[in-house]
């Protein structure tokens, strides 16, 4: 199978998962648990994504999430498991996903297409393995929901965390830190610019400048913090390796299955995007 299948399928499915980080419904659910998101906006994202791994500490979260600063993770995980247990946070996450997907997708969720998509996505997850994939493994141990659209959300969560774990492995092999990965993401020039990404990952300007300097020393960035040919080659190698490492579930599903899954999920993803579900509102 061409590794590009893994990237194409991930891109099509991703909004159905990604809305969980932006939708107001999830923030409401976490607030009801006792997290003060007005005082500490980071307190929603970190515990909710980490909860599948159990009551892990901030160091484990930083290692598995990879590109956030230490202070961001410490703040985000501050007293997290004193306020609510991982089980309570997970339940809140799925309640928020349920409410948000109903708002974004409406009657689309009642279509037989969702049931068919669940069958295909769940089949794909059978090709995943947990070794060296901590975020995937944690989520794979979570019980499958009963409702079809939440089953689809869960399956897509497994598949995207499996891919993400592999992406981190590809970065580590190249000797790239989490901050350097963020700098390289900006150098790619296809989405984030420096200041928004620096602020969301909670790095100082000095830390960011130092990371740029290190990448210049490696010959990967030019004076304007854009990729050199060598840097672009490294970035492409990482992306290609990520696609390859993400292939097992899609090979298990088969190319026709992947194509059909993309066809079925595309209207849901489009509804999420059109409804503002992948950007802070």
Helices and strands as residue ranges (DSSP letters): H 4-18, G 19-21, H 24-33, H 42-50, G 51-53, H 58-65, H 70-76, H 80-83, H 86-105, G 106-110, H 112-125, H 134-140, H 148-173, H 178-188, H 194-201, H 205-217, H 229-245, H 247-253, H 255-274
